[in-house]
Structures are given as structure tokens and as C-alpha cells.
Amino acid sequence: MGKIITDGGADVGGIFGTCSNCTATNCENYGEIILDGKDNSKTANVGGILGNWGSAINCRNYGNITIDSVGSPTVGGIAGLGTVQGCVNKGAITVNTRSTSKVGGIGGQTSAYYSLNEGRVVVNLAGIGEECYAAGITATISSTTRLGGNINKGTIIVNGGNGDAHVYPLHGVSADGKSTRAKAVAGSISLSDSIVNNGRLTAGSTLKNNKDTVAQCAFFDKDIYRVDDDSLGFGISTAEMETIEFAYRLNTCNGLVKNSGYWSQHGDNYPVMSDQDNHAIYKVIFKDSSRVINIKTYKIGESLTNYEGVIIDMPEAPDPSDADEDLKFGYWAYENQVIDENTIINGDYTVYATYVPKNSVVETLAFKTETGDVFAKYVISDKMVEITLPNAPSKNGYEFLGWYNGNQFVGAAGAKIVPNGLSVLNAKYETILYKISFISRTDTLQTGSFAYGDMPEYKGEKPTCAELGYEFDGWMPIVAAVSADKSYYARCSKNGAGISSSSSEQPSSSSEIASNSSSSLGDETSSSSTIASSSSEAESSSSAKSESSSSSKVNSSSSKGTDIAWNTVQPMFNLAVNGMTLTLSNTQGGVVRIFDALGHMVAAKSIASATTSITLQTPGNYIVRVNGASRSVILK
């Protein structure tokens, strides 16, 4: 397993140490991060993906983080400082310190959206009087913090200190302990059964007022987390949580913010993050219309939508005959769209009853899916007036091509058209084919194109392992149904005993973009997790965009991948070895990358001076590669 080990204050991340203007997308870190500080005055910003600043989107951290005696650490399972969206932390975090600490399952001090923490957070305080902030999502917040749609399932424990640690199921407060104007874009929930401050279960001490929407919509299940004191009112019963009404409360922060569409709910289950299969929960208000009949507008009823996106309870149509006997109810209208029991609702709507003459016919333009279901229906009051074509429902593994009249293309979503007699338009989609590769060391053994949901299968010869006594024992990550471009790497273990799952994580998008980011680890970077433990899912378009002239040669059979293809160009750089330290000169810039005997990248570093040094931690055989030239070296 790759490790990052450093001995003091630093910006340390499993993918980026510091990254002020970059984004880590679809990355995974399996490597352990260890900071063993000898100087308690130094500070550290540490994250499983990002250390200091930058953004992480759709990333996963599986590596444990351990910090010992570092001054004022700011630590997160994903990011110490920065912005996090759609990420998951499964790594445990342990911090032993005498200084002020900020430790969160997702971030130390971050904005966080749509993220999940399942990792255990433990803070052991050796000093007296130092501040400690610990939380399931982010430990501290500021006026610029934005939070919402997060779930914490991890245990949070603080031991020692003066007993006044700030410990929260979800989000903390500002570092001075006061409420802030931090904004919530949606509610968040904690399903943890243990939030412990020096042996005492706690519901946190967030200041709850109308200026702090973060505090207004953070909830925990009080039936599984039986805290004695819930005076702040964050606790919600399991039965109440497992309702559509609660999902709507989360989406609007109890009515304090505009519906974000973050949450859905289906059956007797907790709310889930909305996606293509689970539509967000919205509210539709039905009103009569004084624009048609001369009476006061009034509310007829309201209904929430369900996970399918349709209205649960349609009200009875009002009868306008008392006001005008020549009118009848025509339809419920939202702008120029007809709203009925089949309409997919995409926001909180107020719809109005619209009346028409009894002998009239309402002309509409229906938008249908490939299965024939009516997705939307527009009223056409004038056939020669332009309308804007709507978006079609998204489908996993398909790209929406546009709206068609039979086989004739009419327009894409957002295009303006003149209906001119059209009554039905049909959505058409095209299957997306994803590239799946099976790789052993530097060789691509098999590449194919698969549709979403297909199960790829390797049909070639059994991969061989380079080192004596090692045998092929499977693919990493585990082969799964297709959902994106992905590469699977042959895993070798000694006599079939199995090795670290992270060893098979080959260079992906992070191996290219990391060469352009700075890191405070310097020569102490010796981890495959720093560069090579990002997800192979990131190898699609992001890797192609991040390649530079100094990147490793891309296999010609791959249009988007980052498969390393070592060559036999005569070395054009000088290499000196001193113990476990490699010193390179005459490199002419670029990036140095180091691979172990199994072909796994273990370190990489930008070359910014005449000489460059990298210190490794483990003896063995290595290949040093710079700008297309390679040299072998043995460290003892």
C-alpha cells in the first residue's frame, strides 16, 4: 500500500498537496497519509484528496489519515481546505495534538455538497485549553461556506482537553465559536449512532438563529442516536425521516431557501440524493385564476411530487359555471405548459386553472419519450408563435439527440421553433459506448467498447507477473457493470496471498495534472497514493485534457486513456543514488516519474531546477522515467 509520510507542517493530499486553481475529478485515493510532527509550531492542512484549497468533484478516499503532534491541523477525509462536491470518504481519521484542531469527515473547513462520510473521526487532545472542532462533514465554517445535501454515517469522538470541544454530527460553527452567515443550499442528515465528546453523547452546540441556515437544516436520527439532551431540536424520528415531507424539508431548509432539488425519497427509507432514477421532491400549488373569471384568485390545493417526478394528489378541477355558464375547465397551466398527472415536475410550481369556452378545443404539442410516455405538453394558442423546446428526461448510458417529428429532426433542447401544426414530438437518444481496458503493467491486453450496464469480461491469456513468486490474482478495481470509461489493472500477489488493492491503481488523470500542481511534500513524497491512486474512472475526457508535453507516452490504440507505454530511448539524463535518495541532473525540464518492478507508479515530481531529488521509503527495483527516457535502479 502506498503511503505519504512527512514529519511536520505541510499541505498534504492523497492527490494534491496544494491546488489553488485546479480541480480533482473522479479521483480515488487508497494510500495512507501519516504526519508525525516533531515541531508543534508548524501547521498542517491535510485531506484524503486535497490538502489546501482547490476543488474535489466525484472523488473517493479510502486511505486512513493519522496525524501526531502537528500544530493546528486542519484535516478532512476529502479536503483540509477547499470545495467538495459529490465525494465519499471511507477512511478513518486519527489526530493526536496539543494544539487547536479542525477535523471533519469530509473537510476541515470546506464548502461541501452531495457528499457522504462513512469514516471514523477520532481526536485525542493532549493539551489543556486548546480549541477543538470535530464534525461528520466539515469542522468549521465561515461566511463564504456553502453546505447542503450531505450525509454523515461516521462516528465522531473527541478525548481529552478541557472538555469544551466543539463536536457536531454534521457541521461546526466558525472558529471563534460564533454563528456565521454561512449558507445552506439544502438540508443534511446524520445517521451516526455515536457523536461523543469525552465520553458524553452530544447533539452539538451550533448556535441556532435565523441568520444561519446551516444550523436550521441539519438533522440526525434520534432513534438510532439516543442523545440525552436535544434541546436544540435537531433530532428527528426514523419514521418522520422516512417520509416525502421530510425530503421536501431538506430541499428547502424548512422553507428558508429556494428548493435545491437535492433530495428524493422512495418507500419506507431515508431520503436519498436525487438522480436520474430518483427525482427530486417538489411542491405544486394549485390556484384558481382571476385572469379568466372575475373572482378573486384563491388557492385550491397543493401536493408534493414523488420519486418518479409526478404529482401525488391532483385536485378536483374547479367548475366556473357559476361565474360564467359558457366556460369549462380546460387545464392546469404553468406558463405555457399543461400540467397533469403525467407531467414530470422540475421545480416548485404554482399552477393556475385555465378556463376555455365550452365548445372549444385546446390545441397542444406533446413531447414524448421513446416509450411513448408524455413528458410535457404545451398549449399552442398561436401556431405561428415561437416556443422553446424543453429538455428530455436523461437516461443512463444514452445521449439525447433532440426532438423529432417522425424521422425528421426538429431541434435540440433550448431551440426555438414555430409549431405550425405540430402535435407530437418524440425524443431520440443514442447509446453511449464506453471504453473498457484490461492492463498488465505497461501492456494493454484487451480494449473494447461497451454499453451502459454491460458486464465486461477479459478473454485473453492469464497475465504474468514480473517478480519471482508473484501470481496474478484478479483485477483492480473489481470488474463491475459499465457506467463510464474505465481501466482494470492486473493485480499480482505473493504466492496468491493478495496485496494492497491500491497497488493496481495505475496512472489516471491525476498522474497528468498533478505534475502541474504544487505540493509542500517536496522530496518526502513517496506515495503511489499521491499520484497513482486516483480512480480509473477519471481516465475519460479529463485525462485527455490534462496531458502535457511532458506526460508519459499514450498508447496509440487509446483515444482517451492514459496507458503508460515505456520505450527504449537511450537515457539522456544523469542519475545518482545516495541511500534511498535519487538525484537527477541534465533533465531539461519536464516531469520525473518512478515505477516499481510491477509497473506501479510510486512517485512523480515536476523538474524545476538543474538538479532534482526524490526520496523513496522502500528498497527495491525501480524504473526512473523522464521525458520518454528510462533508467533502472536498485535501492538497498
Secondary structure, DSSP 8 states (H G I E B T S, - for coil): --EEEESSS-EEESSEEE-TT-EEES-EE--EEEEE-S-TT--EEEESSEEEEEEEES-EE---EEEES-SSEEEESSEEEEEEES-EE-S-EEEEESS-EEEESSEEEEEEES-EE-S-EEEEE-SSS--EEEESSBS---TT-EEES-EE-S-EEEEETTS--EEESSB---TTS-----EESS-EEE--S-EEETTEE--------TT-HHHHTEEEETTTS--S--TT--EE-HHHHTSHHHHHHHHHTTTTS-----EE--SSS--EE--SSS----EEEEE--TTTSSS---EEEEEEB-TTSSBS--------TTT-TTEEEEEEEETTEEE-TT----S-EEEEEEEEETT----EEEEE-TTS-EEEEEE-S-TTS-EE-------TTEEEEEEEETTEEEE-TT-EE--TT--EEEEEEEE-EEEEEEEETTEEEEEEEEETT------S-----SSTTEEEEEEES-----SS-EEEEEEEEETT----GGGG----HHHHHGGGS--TTGGG---HHHHT-S-GGGGTHHHHHH--TTS--B-TT-SS---B----B---SEEEEETTEEEEES--SSEEEEEETTS-EEEEEE--SSEEEEE-SS-EEEEEEETTEEEEEEE-
